[in-house]
Amino acid sequence: MSRKPELKGRAARLARLLPAGRARAARTPFVLLVVLLLGGGLIGLLVLNSALSEGSFRLDDLQKRTKSLTDEEQALQRDIDAYSSPDALQRRARELGMVPGGDPAFLGPDGTVKGVPSAAPGTAGTAALSGPAAPEALIPAAAPDPAAPDPAAAPTVPPAQPPGAPAASAPPAAPQTVPTPTPGR
């Protein structure tokens, strides 16, 4: 009942090139290809899983280290806060023999002294000073450093000063003005 139509001409020549029956492809290469693809996929998943696990362990170690370093930083910050509190600073200053300062004097940019310095309270019995307090008298004498060079052996050179600056000497007791040099000389 179903008859194949006969082909003529060019179609007949092409039909002869194709096999007449149903062609069977070889199954072995196909099965081998599927097995290789599945095996490669499984090995790839195994490598990916191992890499993720290794990264997870490294992340856990880094988080633990970060936590320990954060704890150490907080402990150090607590120590700094304890040492820099006003009570601790005052106690340490008294241990070093320091006393609260008196009234300061200020030098203006033009060389004038503003204010009258006074000695620190409690130092009147240790050093009788008249007039402004000499800074050397308020500083306790320290033991000489054996590694430091002998200051008496080296000549002292005064620092260079810009022209027109007042000479380096003891600060004046009363406010004074320094004459300004004229640039024409």
Secondary structure, DSSP 8 states (H G I E B T S, - for coil): --------THHHHHHHHS-SS-----HHHHHHHHHHHHHHHHHHHHHHHHHHHHHHHHHHHHHHHHHHHHHHHHHHHHHHHHHTSHHHHHHHHHHTT--------EE-TTS-EES-----TT-TTT----SS--HHHHS------TTS--TTTS--------TT---S----SS--------TT-
